[in-house]
Amino acid sequence: MGKIRVAFQGVQGAHTSTAIEKAFPDQNVDPIPFSTYEQAFEAVENKDCDYAVIPMENSLQGSIHSNYFLLARKFLYIVKEVHVPIHYSLIGLPDAKIEEISLVITHPGALSVCQGYLDEMPGKPAIETVYDSAGCVEMLLNFSNPETAMIGSKAIADFHQLTVLDDNIEDEPNNVTRYNVIAREPINPGSEGKTTLVFTTHHKPGALLNAMKVFAERQIDLTKIESRPLPDQPFEYMFYADIDGPVSDPKVSEALEELENYHAPWMRILGSYISIKD
């Protein structure tokens, strides 16, 4: 059997690498890095990769809205979800000393959860923000300065033979990111699955309430709902929702059929899948 080609955004060793390992345990996987999330989606669309592993929501910072939008407009499906605890390290070159660090490179997400630690560093280093962990690694290696450090996962340090100057530097230890595994075809995950959908409602009083009743009346748990602007219709919105139960469950199927027929001018099922939290 050939390798499973898995697209992801970023660099080897970042938290997405942990998500890939968790999503495909003990399998022969070939992780393929891309510069942007859209390129990772397109690699699956174009059959250059079998799957993409994409971060969708962080427990502290909320949803990654651009990735939800990509999923809504691509004809791809969620086939699995994994939860990855997020821990950060202060990483430097092999000869770096923490008390001599004068510049720390980080991406905005890491900065927001490590700001307290940085404020307490002895040298009060300057902060340089870049787009992602790949940019942090590239800048650290290009600077080749032992007084420069970056924030990233311990696995990044191991992969690039860098030095961990301090570990678990995040201000809030209970930090988890949900990653979705994206594929070209939907699956039936069995009775333990959940379903994600996106839909619009009519513009009239009670429209969203009536849409949600299709789940409440059937005792289907709505575990998430979030509104996002429609890009081509200013100040109009679409709704992303997670519900307990797969599309193959007759109760869920009936609720979705009623939603589409009576309450949602537009709806798309983004997938039914198993969520792996441990």
Secondary structure, 3 states (H helix, E strand, C coil): CCCEEEEEECCCCCHHHHHHHHHCCCCCEEEEEECCHHHHHHHHHCCCCCEEEEEEEECCCEECHHHHHHHHHCCCEEEEEEEEECCCEEEECCCCCHHHCCEEEECHHHHHHHHHHHHCCCCCCEEEECCCHHHHHHHHHHHCCCCEEEEECHHHHHHCCCEEEECCCCCCCCCEEEEEEEECCCCCCCCCCEEEEEECCCCCCCHHHHHHHHHHCCCCCEEEEEEEEECCEEEEEEEEEEEECCCCCHHHHHHHHHHHHHHCCCEEEEEEEEEECC
